[in-house]
Amino acid sequence: MLSRLSLKLFVTILMVNVLISGVIYFSVARSIDQGFIEYIKRGQQQQIEALSNVVIDRWERNGRNWRWLYDKRAWGQVLSSSLETLDEASNEAAIATPFSDPRQFILLDITGDRLAGAQVDSVPLLRAPIRGHDGTLIAILGYRAPERVLSTLDRFFLNNQLRNLAIILLALLPASLILAAGLALWLGRRARVMALAAQALTLGDYCVRLPTHGQDELSRLSNDINTLARTLEHNREARQRWGADIAHELRTPLAVMRGELEAMQDGVRPMNAKNLHSLSQEVELLNRLIDDLRLLAQSDTHTLDAPFEHLNLSEQLATQMEERRYSVEKAGLTLTTDIAPNAYIEGAPYRLRQLWRNLLDNAIAYTDAPGEIHVSLTLKAKEVVVVWQDSPPGVPEDMLERLTERLFRLEASRNRRSGGSGLGLSIVRALVSLHNGTLQPSTSPLGGLMWTIRLPRARH
C-alpha cells in the first residue's frame, strides 16, 4: 500500500514529466513551423528576384512595353525562365513546386492594374516593386504571403513531423510512470521507516537503529537519528545510574549518623565531644554532597551564579597553588608550577578557584606518596592552555573518558583515600564548559593522570 508521501511524490513527478513533455512538444512544434516558414520565405525571395530579372529583360527586349504579354503563353514562359535561372545559379535541387505555381504571382503595372497572372480577389497580396536598369519603376509583382503558399504535401510533411514528435513523447510517458512510481516507492519507504523510528523514540524505545548505506541526505538523516537514539539511550541509562548512585551516596552518611545516634541513645557510646565531632563530619559530608548536586543541577539548567569579569588567570592560578602548597606537601607530594604571565580571560573568579580546588583535591587524594603534581600554563594565539599532571597510579586508557561521569569512581586503580562525593571531576567539567573551554584527560608523562584545559583568551 502506497503511503501519502509516495502518492504525492508519484503525482508530482508525473505532473512534472507531463509538463516538460508539453513544453517540449509546443516548443519544437513552433520551432518546426517557424523554421519551415522561414525556409519558404527565403525560397520565395529568390524566386521573386529571378522572376523580376526575367521580366525586366523581356520588357527591355520588347520595346519597353507590355504588349508582348498579350500572348497567353508569355507569362508561363517567364516563370519557366526564372526557374531555369535559379537552377543555373545553384547546385542544389530546384525550388519546391509551390514556388513555381503561376497562381501565386501576379504582374501589375505601376497603377496597380493586372498585367499577367491569375486574378485573386479574396486573398491579400504582398507587393514587390520591379525597377528597370535605370531605376525606374516599371511594374509591381504581387505574391501571396509565405503562410499561404503551403501546398497539401507541405502541410502533410509538417503534420507528419508533429505527429512523430507526439508519438515519441507519448512513448516516453510509460517510462516516466515507471520512474515516478519507483522513485516514489523508494523515497516513501525510506521516509516511512524514519517515521516509524521517530515514533519509536517518542515511545521510549531507544534501541531502534536505521540502516545508513550511502552518502546521500537520507543516509545522513538516518545516521543522525541513530546518533539521537544512542544519546537518548545513554542519557536514560545515566539517569537510572544517577538516581541509584545518589540514593546510595545519601544512604551511607545517613546510615552512619543513625547508627551513632542509636548507640548514644542506648548508652553504648557516650555523648561526648569526640562522638559529636564524628557526627559533625558526616553532616559536613552530606552537606558537601548536596552542594555538589545543586551546583551540577544549576549547571545543567544554565542558572549557575557566575558573574564574569576580565581577570589575569596567571595570577589567580599561581595564588591558588601557593595557598594550597602546604596541603600538598603535608600529603607527601611535591608541587611544581610553570605558569606563563599575563594570561587574561573572561571568567568567574569564584568558579575558577573552585575548579582549581577540585583538581588539586583529586590529585592529592589519588596520588601515591612520595609523588609529584605539576601545573603549567601556556599562551596560544586564541586560547590559554592549562596542563595538570600527577604521578602514579594511572588510569586505564578505556576509562579516561568516564572520569568526568557523575559519581564514577575507579577505586581499583586510583587508590581512594578520601570521602569524596564522586562529583568533583564532574564539577570540573561543568565549570570548564561554563567558561566555553574544553577538558581532555590523558596519560601523564609522570605516570599518572594529565588534564588539558583550554580556555579562550580575552579580547583586548
C-alpha positions in Angstrom: 0.0 0.0 0.0 1.4 3.4 -1.0 1.8 6.0 1.7 0.6 9.5 1.3 4.1 10.7 0.7 4.6 8.1 -2.0 1.4 9.2 -3.7 2.3 12.9 -3.5 5.8 12.1 -4.9 4.3 10.0 -7.7 1.8 12.6 -8.7 4.4 15.4 -8.5 7.0 13.6 -10.6 4.3 12.5 -13.1 2.9 16.1 -13.5 6.4 17.5 -13.9 7.2 15.0 -16.7 3.9 15.7 -18.4 4.5 19.5 -18.1 8.0 19.0 -19.5 6.7 16.9 -22.4 4.1 19.5 -23.2 6.6 22.3 -23.2 8.9 20.3 -25.4 6.1 19.5 -27.8 4.9 23.0 -28.2 8.4 24.5 -28.3 9.5 22.0 -31.0 6.3 22.4 -33.0 6.6 26.2 -33.0 10.3 25.8 -34.0 9.5 23.5 -36.9 6.6 25.7 -38.1 8.6 28.9 -37.9 11.7 27.3 -39.5 9.6 25.9 -42.4 8.0 29.3 -42.9 11.5 31.0 -43.0 12.6 28.4 -45.5 9.6 29.2 -47.7 10.2 32.9 -47.3 13.9 32.6 -48.4 12.9 30.5 -51.4 10.2 32.9 -52.3 12.5 35.8 -52.3 14.9 34.0 -54.6 12.0 33.3 -56.9 10.9 37.0 -56.8 14.5 38.1 -57.7 14.8 35.7 -60.5 11.3 36.5 -61.8 12.0 40.2 -61.6 15.2 39.9 -63.6 13.4 37.9 -66.4 10.5 40.4 -66.5 13.0 43.3 -66.8 14.9 41.5 -69.5 11.8 40.8 -71.6 10.5 44.3 -71.1 13.8 45.8 -72.4 13.9 43.4 -75.4 10.3 44.1 -76.4 10.4 47.8 -76.8 9.9 48.7 -73.1 6.2 47.9 -73.2 3.9 45.2 -72.1 2.3 44.2 -75.4 4.3 41.0 -75.5 2.2 39.8 -72.6 -0.9 39.6 -74.8 0.4 36.1 -75.7 -1.2 33.9 -73.0 1.9 31.7 -73.0 4.3 34.5 -72.3 3.7 34.6 -68.5 4.3 30.8 -68.3 7.5 31.2 -70.3 8.6 33.9 -67.9 8.0 31.6 -64.9 9.9 28.8 -66.6 12.8 31.0 -67.4 13.0 32.2 -63.8 13.2 28.6 -62.6 15.9 27.8 -65.1 17.9 30.8 -63.9 17.6 29.5 -60.3 18.8 26.1 -61.4 21.9 27.5 -63.1 22.8 29.7 -60.2 22.7 26.9 -57.6 23.9 23.4 -57.4 21.0 22.5 -55.1 17.8 21.0 -56.2 15.2 23.1 -57.9 12.7 25.2 -55.8 9.8 23.3 -54.5 6.6 23.0 -56.5 4.6 25.7 -54.7 7.2 28.4 -55.5 6.7 27.8 -59.3 3.0 27.8 -59.1 1.9 30.6 -61.5 -1.2 31.3 -59.4 0.9 32.8 -56.6 2.4 35.6 -58.7 0.6 38.4 -60.4 2.2 41.1 -62.5 0.8 44.6 -62.1 1.5 47.8 -63.8 2.6 50.9 -61.9 -1.1 51.9 -61.4 -1.9 48.5 -59.9 -3.8 47.0 -62.8 -3.2 43.4 -63.5 -0.9 42.6 -66.5 -0.5 38.8 -66.1 -1.2 36.0 -63.7 -4.4 34.6 -62.2 -6.8 37.0 -60.7 -7.0 36.7 -56.9 -9.8 38.6 -55.3 -10.2 37.2 -51.7 -6.5 36.8 -50.8 -4.5 39.9 -49.9 -1.2 40.1 -51.8 2.3 41.3 -50.9 3.9 43.6 -53.4 7.5 43.8 -54.7 8.5 46.7 -57.0 10.2 45.9 -60.3 12.6 48.6 -61.5 14.4 48.9 -64.8 18.2 49.0 -65.2 17.9 52.8 -64.8 16.0 52.5 -61.6 12.6 53.5 -63.0 9.6 51.7 -61.6 8.2 49.7 -64.4 5.9 47.2 -62.7 4.8 45.6 -59.4 5.0 41.9 -58.7 2.2 40.7 -56.4 2.6 37.4 -54.4 1.0 35.5 -51.7 2.3 35.6 -48.1 4.6 32.6 -47.3 2.0 31.1 -44.9 -0.5 30.9 -47.8 1.7 29.1 -50.4 2.0 25.8 -48.4 0.8 23.0 -50.6 -1.0 20.0 -49.4 2.2 18.0 -49.5 4.0 20.6 -47.4 1.2 20.6 -44.8 1.3 16.8 -44.7 5.1 16.9 -44.1 4.6 19.3 -41.2 1.8 17.4 -39.7 3.7 14.2 -40.0 6.7 15.6 -38.1 4.5 16.9 -35.3 2.7 13.5 -35.1 6.0 11.7 -34.9 7.1 14.1 -32.1 3.8 13.4 -30.2 4.3 9.7 -30.6 7.9 9.9 -29.2 6.7 11.9 -26.2 3.8 9.6 -25.6 6.1 6.6 -25.8 8.2 8.2 -23.0 5.2 8.5 -20.8 5.2 4.9 -19.6 8.9 5.2 -18.8 8.0 8.3 -16.8 5.3 6.5 -15.0 7.7 3.6 -14.1 10.4 6.1 -13.0 7.9 8.1 -10.9 6.5 5.0 -9.3 9.9 3.5 -8.5 11.3 6.8 -7.1 8.1 7.5 -5.1 8.1 3.9 -3.6 11.8 4.2 -2.7 11.6 7.6 -1.1 8.3 6.8 0.6 9.6 3.5 2.1 12.7 5.3 3.5 10.6 8.1 4.9 8.1 5.6 6.4 11.0 3.7 8.1 12.3 7.0 9.5 8.8 8.0 10.7 8.5 4.7 12.5 11.9 5.1 14.1 11.0 8.6 15.3 7.7 7.3 16.6 9.6 4.5 18.5 11.8 7.1 20.1 8.8 9.1 21.3 7.5 5.9 22.9 10.8 5.4 24.8 12.3 2.6 22.6 15.9 3.9 22.2 17.2 0.6 20.8 15.9 1.4 17.3 18.6 1.7 14.6 18.3 2.6 10.9 20.5 1.4 8.0 22.9 4.1 6.9 24.0 2.8 3.5 25.2 5.5 1.1 26.2 9.1 1.4 23.0 10.9 0.4 21.0 13.3 2.6 18.6 10.5 3.7 21.5 8.3 4.8 22.9 11.2 6.8 19.5 11.8 8.3 19.3 8.1 9.3 22.7 8.4 10.9 21.5 11.5 12.8 18.5 9.5 14.0 20.8 6.7 15.2 23.0 9.2 17.0 19.9 10.7 18.7 18.8 7.2 19.7 22.2 6.3 21.2 22.3 9.6 23.0 18.8 9.1 24.5 19.7 5.6 25.4 22.9 6.7 27.1 21.1 9.5 28.9 18.4 7.2 30.2 21.0 4.7 31.5 22.9 7.6 33.1 19.8 8.9 34.7 19.0 5.5 36.1 22.5 5.1 37.4 22.4 8.7 38.7 19.3 8.0 40.7 20.7 4.8 42.2 24.1 6.3 42.9 22.6 9.4 44.6 20.4 7.2 46.8 23.5 5.2 47.7 25.6 8.2 48.5 22.9 9.8 50.6 22.2 6.5 52.4 25.8 6.0 53.6 26.2 9.1 55.7 22.6 8.9 56.9 23.2 5.2 58.0 26.4 6.2 59.9 24.6 9.1 61.6 21.7 6.9 62.5 24.0 4.2 63.9 25.9 6.6 66.0 22.8 8.3 67.4 21.2 5.0 68.3 24.4 4.0 70.0 24.4 7.2 72.1 20.7 6.7 72.9 21.3 3.1 74.0 24.3 4.2 76.1 26.7 2.1 74.0 28.7 5.2 73.1 28.9 8.3 75.4 27.7 11.7 74.1 31.0 13.5 74.3 32.9 15.9 72.1 34.6 13.1 70.1 31.4 11.4 69.1 29.7 14.6 68.3 32.6 15.6 66.1 32.2 12.3 64.2 28.5 13.2 63.7 29.6 16.7 62.5 31.9 15.1 59.9 29.1 13.0 58.5 26.8 16.1 58.4 29.6 18.0 56.6 30.0 15.2 54.1 26.2 15.2 53.5 26.2 19.0 53.0 29.1 18.8 50.6 27.2 16.1 48.5 24.1 18.3 48.5 26.1 21.4 47.4 27.8 19.5 44.6 24.5 18.1 43.4 22.9 21.6 43.5 25.9 23.0 41.5 25.5 20.4 38.8 21.8 20.9 38.6 22.3 24.6 38.2 24.9 23.9 35.5 22.5 21.7 33.6 19.8 24.4 33.7 22.3 27.2 33.0 21.3 29.0 36.2 24.7 28.8 37.9 25.6 32.0 39.6 28.9 33.0 37.9 29.4 36.7 37.2 32.2 37.1 34.6 34.9 39.7 34.7 38.2 40.4 32.9 40.9 38.7 35.0 44.5 37.6 34.9 44.4 33.8 35.1 48.1 33.5 35.6 48.0 35.5 38.9 44.9 33.7 40.1 46.2 30.2 39.4 49.6 31.0 40.9 48.0 32.4 44.0 45.7 29.3 44.4 48.7 27.0 44.1 50.7 28.9 46.7 47.7 28.8 49.1 47.4 25.1 48.8 51.1 24.2 48.8 51.1 23.3 52.4 48.2 20.8 51.9 50.1 19.2 49.1 53.4 18.9 51.0 51.5 17.5 54.0 50.2 14.7 51.8 53.8 13.8 50.9 53.7 15.3 47.4 55.8 17.9 45.6 54.0 20.7 43.8 55.8 22.4 40.8 54.4 25.1 38.5 55.3 26.7 35.2 52.9 29.5 34.7 53.3 32.0 31.8 52.4 35.6 32.9 49.6 37.8 31.7 47.1 35.2 30.6 43.9 37.2 30.5 40.4 35.6 30.1 36.8 36.5 30.7 35.8 34.3 33.7 34.1 34.0 37.1 36.9 34.2 39.8 35.0 32.2 42.4 34.1 29.4 40.0 37.7 29.2 38.7 39.0 28.9 42.3 36.5 26.1 42.8 37.8 24.5 39.5 41.5 24.6 40.7 40.5 23.4 44.2 38.6 20.3 42.9 41.5 19.4 40.6 44.0 19.7 43.4 41.9 17.8 45.8 41.5 15.0 43.3 45.3 14.9 42.7 46.1 14.9 46.4 43.5 12.1 47.1 44.6 9.8 44.2 48.4 10.3 44.0 50.7 7.9 45.9 53.3 9.5 48.2 56.0 10.3 47.6 54.7 11.8 44.4 54.5 14.9 42.2 51.9 17.3 41.0 52.9 19.6 38.1 50.8 22.5 36.9 51.7 24.6 33.8 50.0 27.4 31.9 50.9 28.4 28.3 49.6 31.1 26.0 48.4 30.3 22.4 47.1 32.7 19.8 43.5 32.4 20.8 43.5 30.3 23.9 45.1 29.6 27.3 46.2 26.1 27.9 46.4 24.7 31.5 48.0 21.3 31.8 47.6 19.4 35.2 49.7 16.3 35.8 50.4 13.9 38.6 52.5 10.8 39.3 51.2 7.2 39.7 48.9 5.5 39.9 47.5 6.0 36.4 44.1 5.3 34.8 43.5 2.7 32.0 43.0 4.3 28.6 39.5 2.9 28.2 38.4 4.5 31.5 39.7 8.0 30.8 36.5 9.4 29.2 34.4 8.1 32.1 36.3 10.0 34.8 34.0 13.0 34.5 30.8 10.9 34.8 28.8 11.8 37.9 29.5 9.5 40.9 32.0 7.5 38.9 34.9 6.1 41.0 37.8 4.0 39.8 38.9 2.6 43.2 40.8 -0.4 41.8 43.4 1.7 40.0 43.1 5.0 41.8 43.5 4.2 45.5 40.7 6.1 47.1 41.7 7.6 50.5 39.2 10.4 50.9 35.5 10.5 51.5 34.8 12.4 48.2 31.4 12.5 46.8 32.5 11.3 43.3 31.3 14.5 41.8 34.5 16.6 41.9 35.6 15.9 38.3 32.0 16.2 37.0 32.0 19.7 38.6 35.4 20.4 36.9 33.9 19.6 33.5 30.8 21.7 34.2 33.0 24.7 35.2 35.2 24.4 32.2 32.1 24.3 30.0 30.8 27.3 31.8 33.9 29.2 30.6 33.5 27.9 27.0 36.5 25.7 27.3 37.4 22.1 26.8 38.7 19.4 29.2 40.7 16.4 27.9 42.1 13.6 30.1 45.1 11.6 29.0 48.1 9.7 30.5 50.7 11.9 32.1 54.4 11.5 31.3 54.9 11.5 35.1 53.0 8.2 35.2 49.6 9.3 36.5 46.8 11.4 35.0 47.0 14.5 32.9 44.2 17.1 32.3 44.5 19.5 29.5 42.2 22.6 29.9 41.8 25.0 27.0 40.1 28.4 27.7 39.5 31.2 25.2 41.7 34.3 25.7 40.1 37.6 26.3 39.8 40.1 23.5 41.8 43.3 24.2 
